[in-house]
């Protein structure tokens, strides 16, 4: 039974590492969503203008 304890402990830490990785990814996804939401609301006009210029459409304002 003593021989199996290190393997059990190792598996426990590997599970923790996977949980930490998933938590980090989840946190990064949430942060990315928040940044994208801020950019799309605060820089909406700039983004549209940039995309229009990027694809070569010209808009004439009378």
C-alpha positions in Angstrom: 0.0 0.0 0.0 2.9 2.3 0.7 4.1 1.9 -2.9 0.9 3.3 -4.3 0.8 6.5 -2.3 3.2 8.5 -4.5 1.1 7.5 -7.5 -2.1 8.6 -5.8 -0.5 11.9 -4.8 0.9 12.4 -8.3 -2.5 11.8 -9.8 -4.0 14.2 -7.3 -1.6 17.0 -8.3 -2.1 16.2 -12.0 -5.8 16.7 -11.5 -5.1 20.0 -9.8 -2.9 21.1 -12.6 -5.6 20.3 -15.1 -8.1 22.2 -13.0 -5.8 25.2 -12.8 -5.2 25.2 -16.5 -9.0 25.1 -17.1 -9.5 27.9 -14.7 -6.8 30.0 -16.4 -8.3 29.4 -19.8 -11.8 30.2 -18.5 -10.5 33.4 -16.9 -8.7 34.4 -20.1 -11.8 33.7 -22.2 -13.8 35.9 -19.8 -11.2 38.7 -20.0 -11.2 38.4 -23.8 -14.9 38.7 -23.9 -14.9 41.8 -21.7 -12.2 43.5 -23.8 -14.0 42.7 -27.0 -17.3 44.1 -25.6 -15.5 47.3 -24.6 -13.8 47.6 -27.9 -17.0 47.0 -29.8 -19.0 49.6 -27.8 -16.3 52.3 -27.4 -14.6 52.1 -30.8 -17.6 51.0 -32.9 -17.2 53.9 -35.4 -13.4 53.4 -35.7 -13.8 49.7 -36.3 -16.4 50.2 -39.1 -14.3 53.0 -40.7 -11.3 50.8 -40.6 -13.1 47.8 -42.1 -14.6 50.0 -44.9 -11.1 51.4 -45.7 -9.6 47.9 -45.5 -11.9 46.4 -48.1 -11.7 49.5 -50.3 -15.3 50.8 -50.1 -15.6 54.6 -50.4 -18.6 56.4 -48.9 -19.7 59.7 -50.3 -21.4 62.0 -47.9 -23.5 64.8 -49.5 
